[in-house]
């Protein structure tokens, strides 16, 4: 396990150094190339992962075959399809690397075992779930029923990393607008003032 993951677990609190050390054995590193899947829609969601480096997107495919992106996850974030992971059901969305990534993942049986052995992990998972809930709430509040310009303006002020690291078509899908609308919004905001 990397120092990055150990430092992250230490920073959120709740786990003692020896509990972190014990937990290491259950998280296996995997390298994802850009375009590789971490979780596939309609397959049992068997893992939860911690992103040590890189980024992923979560999306579902609509009836027209179009991606509807629901979130992006970056370094120092846990990622899975949480409801399906906990219930051990088929995932309702794909989670795919958008950059070369290193993810430390734990299987569901190991996750259950770890929760039984290190009760402090219950607090860590509660904290992770709260972060997930807050992210979804922010998304609904900031990107629902707003104009393309307002959505893009919010991204610039609150989540500028998305503009720097996310492809335009993915950002447009996440915002629920067309790529053309996003390009127009960028043009309106970045248009130089005329004297």
N, C-alpha and C positions, 0 to 999 in steps of 0.2 A: 504494500500500500504506500502511496506517496505521502510525503510531508504535507502536501496540499490538502488531502482528505483528512489527515490527522489534525491539522491546524483548523480546518473547517469544523470538525466535530468538537474540538476544544473550544472554539469561539462561540458556538451556540449554547454551550453549557449543558449541565446535566449528566455528562459522562465523565467518570474519573479516568485518569491516564491508563490504569490497568484494564478498565472496561474497553477503552478504545483499542488497546493492544490485543485483547482477547477477540474483539470484533473483526480485526483485520483479516483473519483467516477465512471469513465468510464472503468477503467482497473480492471478486475475481476481475482483473483488468481485461478489457477487450478494446481493441483498436478498430475504430470505424473509419472507413474512407468516406469522403463526401459521396452521398447517394446510398450508402448502406442503411439497412433498417435495423433499428434496435427492437422495435415491436411492430408487428404487422396486424392490420385490421383482420378480424375473423379468425385469429389464432389465439389460443389461451395465453393470457398475459402472465408469464411465468417469472418475470424479473422486475426489480426496481433498481435503478442505476443512479450513481452520483457522477456528474460530469466533472472530470478533472481538467480537461481542456477541450476546446471545440464548442460546437453548438448543434442543436437539433430543432426540428420543427415537428409539431403534432398537427395532424389533419385527418379529415374524413373525405371520402370521395362521394360526391353527390350523384344523382341519377343520370346526369349528363356527362359523368366522368371527370368532373372538375374538382380540383383540390379546394377544400375549405379549411384554411389554416386557423387553428384555435389558439395556438401559443408557440412561443419560442423559448427554449431553455439554453442557458449558457453555463460557463464555468461556475463552480460552487453552488450548483442546484441539483436537487434530486429530480428524477424524471421517471414516469411510468404512466400507465393509464390507471389511475388510482382505484376507482370503483371496481374495475374488472380484476385488478391485481388482488385486492382484498377478498373478492368473492371467487377468485380463480375461474373467471369466465372469459369468453372471447372478447378481445379488445374491439371497441367500436371506432378506433382510430389507429392510424399509422404514426410511428415516431421514427423519423429518418434524419440521418446526419446531413447537415448543410455545410459543414466544414469537417476536415479530418479531425477526429475526436478520440479521446481516451475516456472510457467510462468504466467505473468500478461497479459491477452489478452483483446483486445477491439474489439467489433463487428463493421462491416462496417457502419451500421446506426449511431452508437455512434461516430465512427471515423469522419464521415461526419459532424455530429453536432459539435463535438469538433473543427474541422478545421474552421467551421463557427463562432464559439464563441471566439476562441483563435487563432488569425491569426498567432501568433508566432509559432504555431505547423507546419505551412507550412515550416518554416525554419528547424525545427527539422526533418521533413520527408525528406526534400531535403538533409539534412546531412546524414540521414540513407540510402537514395538511392545512394548517392555518395560513401558511405562505401561499399555498396553492389556491385556497379559497379567496384570499385577498387579491391575488393576481386576477382571478376570474371576475371578482367584483369591480376592480379598477377597469378591466376591459369593458364590461357592460356599461359602466358609468361614463367612460371616456370615448367609446367608439360606437355606441348605439345611438341612432337617430341624430347624428351630426353630419354636417356637410363634409365633403372630401377635404376642403381647405382646413376646416376646424380639426378634423382627425389628423391631418398631416402636421398642423401647427402643434397639436398636443404631443405627437411623436417627437418633434424637434425639441420641445421644452422638457419633456419628462422621460423619454426613452431614446435619446439620440443614438445610442449604440445600434438600434435597429436600422437606422438610416445608413450607418457605416458598414454593417455586417450582413444585411439581408438583401437578397436580390429584389429588384423592383416588383416583379410579378408576385413574389411571395409576400412582400409588404402590402401590396394591393389586396391580395386574398385575405390577409389577416385583418385589414381595415374594412373589408366587405365592400370594396369599390373596384372598378375596372382599372386596368393598368393605365388606360388613357386618362381617366379621371385623376389618378395619382400624378401623372405627368403634368396635367393642367394645374393641379393644386400646387405642385412644386414651382411651376412657372409663375403663378400668381404671387407666391410668397417670396420667391427669390428674384423677381423682376426688379431690375435697377430703377430707382426713382428718376423721373425725368424732371429737369429743372424748368 
